[in-house]
Amino acid sequence: MSLPAMTDEQRAETLEKAAAARKERAAAKADLGKGTTTLAAVLYDEASPLQGAKVSEVLRALPGIGNAKAASLMTEIGIRANRRVKGLGKVQRKALAERFAA
């Protein structure tokens, strides 16, 4: 299945939308790192730009969490490595929120 043909204007518009989405996700991750937002807020806010991000990526945005600790936590809670935030179940969300409750 091939991609539909796009005009130069459509391609430019699509690239601008993608860049805006990346900036929004980066800002949300920075807020997590600074502590201005909580992991629970990200987990339960369906409008969060991080809903489509991988759980490991979101965890690594938290202070003091690196690749190894994120992988360990995900294994402990039972979250697959390629799982995205919007695909988490209620029990998994609750376990993550409780683990990182302030």
Stockholm file with secondary structure:
# STOCKHOLM 1.0

chainA/1-102         MSLPAMTDEQRAETLEKAAAARKERAAAKADLGKGTTTLAAVLYDEASPLQGAKVSEVLRALPGIGNAKAASLMTEIGIRANRRVKGLGKVQRKALAERFAA
#=GR chainA/1-102 SS CCCCCCCHHHHHHHHHHHHHHHHHHHHHHHHHHHTSSCHHHHHHCTTCGGGGSBHHHHHHTSTTCCHHHHHHHHHHHTCCTTCBGGGCCHHHHHHHHHHTCC
#=GC SS_cons         CCCCCCCHHHHHHHHHHHHHHHHHHHHHHHHHHHTSSCHHHHHHCTTCGGGGSBHHHHHHTSTTCCHHHHHHHHHHHTCCTTCBGGGCCHHHHHHHHHHTCC
//
